[in-house]
Amino acid sequence: EVASRRHVELIIPVIDEALRQAGVTLDDVDGIAVTRGPGLVGSLLVGIAAAKALAFARRLPLAGVNHIEGHIYANFLSHPELEPPLVCLTVAGGHTALFYVPEYGRYEVLGSTRDDAAGEALDKIARVLGLGYPGGPEIDRLAKGQDPHRYDLPRAMLDESYDFSFSGLKTAALNLINRARQRGEEIDVPAFAAAFQEAVVDVLVAKTMRAAEEKGVRNVIMAGGVASNSRLRERMSEAARAAGDGMRVYWPGPGLSTDNAAMIAAAGYYRLRAGERAPLSLNAEPALKLR
């Protein structure tokens, strides 16, 4: 409710400011892209109403975009040379998933979050360790230069499945912290942050590289807020080099890993280029899946 009200208050000023910063007017706009899901239904409805009004008033084509799809296309903004087929790891606070992208606009879900997403687990452990929110960047910062093997933590679901589950890792970490505190022992916070981060990264890298090999692709992309994690980038790049045969890893440029409007515009561009047009009956889908 609070988010929806703020969207209503700010949607027009934000559109005006975006045009001003871009140095364009609505006369220069060729199409309108809008997030149709997943997300908070009230906020989605405000954005969709504004987008439909603009599209109708200016007689512009409208594209409805999946939020996760937007994260994927942030990579195409940063790397114009990038082309499908590719494997994409989307990793953020609310979701962790692996997609095979054979061509623009087509997605095969290889695996997804069964319980806690990677970003959610990082935030939870950061909070228990007394770090700030969001916790992922704090863990990333503290872990630099630390021994990631000082604390023994499990690697979740390193099996044939491409699904992700970080609840077991989170529980094991919480139990270790609680037992240490009950014994009056101090937790080495930077070392523990490094150990937890490494346990998460191990799983993400292993499953992503296995998916790339299985699908026979040489391009791997990462998307979502956790894609900005320096250790994940380092380990994924190392794994790509070890795989050889021209395997390359891409991630979005500064400011494009976390939620932003440019990524929605990019995804909308490719949909409009393919001849797709969303009707003015377009509605919000808060639980929308990417297929």
N, C-alpha and C positions, 0 to 999 in steps of 0.2 A: 504493500500500500504506500509506504513512504517512497520507495523507488519510483513507483508509477506517478505519484504526484510531482516528484522532481522532474521526471521526464516531460510531463505536461508543461511545467513551468519553463523548461530549458530547451525544448526541442527546436523552437524557431530561432532563439538566439544562437544556438550551436550551429545550425545550418548557415545562418548569416555569417558567423565567424569563420566557418570552414571556407565559404566562398571568398571572404575577404583575404584570408591567409593564402589561399591558392591563387589570388589575383585574377579571378574570373567572375562572371555573372551567370545567372541561369540561362542566358542566351548561348553560353558556351557549352552547356551540358547536353550530352547526347543520350543519356539514359539514367535511370534511377535504380539503385540496388538497395535492398533492405533485408535485414535479418528477420526470418520468419520462425526461427526456433533453432535449437532448444533454448530455454531460458524462462525468466519470470513472465508470466502471461500478460500482466498489466503493462510492463515495460515494452514488451514486444508489440502489443496492440497500439501503443502510442507511436512507436516508430513506423509501423505499417500504415497507420492512418495518415501520418504526415507524408510518407512516401507515395501513397496512392493519390493523395490530394495534389502533390506536385506533378506526378505523372499525368493525371487527368487534366490539370490546368495548363500544363505546358505541352501536352500531347507527346509525351515521351514514353518510350518502352520501359516496362517495369520488370525487374528480376527479383525473385524471392530466393534468398540465400540461406543455406544451413550455416550456423555459426562455426561448426567444426570445419566445414568446407572453407570458410574464410581463413581460418588458421593455416590450412594447407596452402592456399594461394598467396599468403604472405611471402612464401618462398619465391614465387614467380615475380613478385615486385622487386625483390633483392637480387634475383638471379635470372635476368631475362633470357639467358641462353638455355635455361632448364626446360626439359620436355619429358613427358611420359614416354615409356612406362617407368614407374618408380614405386618404391615402397615408402610409406610415410608413417612415422611414429608421432602421434599427437599425444602430448603429455602435459597435463595442467592440473589445477587444483580439483576440478570436478570430474575429470575423465582421463583415462589412459587407454589408447587403442592403437592397433596396427591396421593399416589399409594398404591394399594393392591398388594402384591407380594405373590401369592399362592405357587410358586416354583421358583427355580433358572431360570432366563431368561424369566419369564413370568410376565407381568405387566398389571394391570387394573388401568386406570386413573380415580380416584374418583373426583378430582377437580383440577383446575389450576388457574393461574393468569388471571384475566379479564382485568386488566390495570397495575397499579404499583405493582411491587413485593415488598415484605417486606424489603429486603435489599436496594432496590432503594429508598423507602420511608424514611428509616432511614438515608441514605446518604444525601438525599435532606434536611431534617430537620436539620441535623448536619451542613450542609453548611450554612443554614440560621442563625443558632445560632453561626456561626463563629468558628466552630470546624474543625478539620483536616479531610483529606480524606485517607482511607475510614472512613466514619462517624460512622458506626455501632459500632466498638470497642470503639470509643471515647464516644458515648452515653452510652454504657455498663459500661465504667469506671466511668463516672460522676454520673450515676444513683445510684451507690451503696450507701446505707444508707439514701437515700432520700425518701420523702413521695410521692408515685406515684399517690396519689389522690388530690394533691394540685391544679392541673389544670384539668378541666373537659373536656375530649375529647371523641368522639364517638367510639363505637366498630363497625367495618364495617362488614356487611353481616353475622351477627350471626343468620342465618336462616337455613333452612333444606338443602340448597345447600352446597356442599363441595368446591365450587369455592371461590377464594380470590379476594378482591378488596380493595386496600389501598389508592386509589386516593381521596376518600371522607375524610378519616382521615387526609391525608396530607393537603388537602385544608382547613379543619377546623383548623388544627394546624397553618397553615400560616396566616389565617384570625385572629386568636387569637393573634399571635405575632405582626401582622401589626397594629391591633387596639390598643394594649398596647403601641406600639411605637408612634402612632399618639397622644396618650394621654400623652406622655412623661413618661410613666411608665417603670420601669426596669423589664425585664424578669429574673426570677431566673432560670438561665440556667441549673444547675444540677437538680432542681426539675422538670423543663419542660422536660428535657431529660428522667427522670424517668417516667413521666406521658405518654409521647409518646411511650416509650418502652413498658410500661405496656399495653397500648391499642393494640399494635401490638401483644404482647405475648398472651393476653387474647384470641384473635381470633385464633391464631395458635394452642394453647393448646385445646381450646374447640372443634374445628373441628377435630383435630387429635384423641382425645380421643373418640369422638362420632363415628368416622370411625372404630376405633379398636373394640369398643363394637358391632357395627353393623356387622362387619366381624367375630366376635368371636375369635379374635387373642389375644395372651398374650404378644407378642413382638412388640414393637414400636421402630423404628429407626429414627434418624434425620440425614440429610445430607446437604452439602452445607455450605458456609461461615458463614451464620447466625446461624448455628447449634452450633457454638462456643460461642454464647451469654450466659453469665452466668445466667441471669434471665430466659431465655427460658429453659435452662437445669434444673434450680431449680424448676420452675413451672411445667414443664412436669413430673419431678420425683415425685413431690407432688401429681399430678393428678393420676399418676400410682399407688402410694401407696393407695390413697383414693379409687381407683377402686377395689383394692384387687384382690383375685383369681390369684395371681402370675403374675400380669401385671408388665412388666419390660420395661425400656426405655434405649436405647443405642445411643451413638454418637461416631464419630471417635476420635481416639487418637490425640495427639498434631501433628500439621503439616498436618493432613489428612482431615481437614474440608474444607480448601480452595483448589483451583485447584492444582492438583499434578499428576505426572505420575504413581505413585504406584497404585492409584485407577483404572486407565485404565488397568494396568497389571492384577489387581485382577479380574476385569470384564472379560477381555480377557481369563484368566485362566478358568473361569467357562464355557465360550462359547466353548473353545477348548476341555475341559473335556467332554462336551455334544456331541462332534463330529462335531461341526460346523466348517466350513472352508470358509473364505472369498476368492473370486476369485481375480486374479491379475487385473481384470477390476474394482475393488472396486473404488468408486469415492466419492468425498466430497458431503455432503448433509447439507448445511448451516442452513436449517430450519427443520432438522430431529426431529420427535416426538418420544417419548418413548411409545411403545405399548407392 
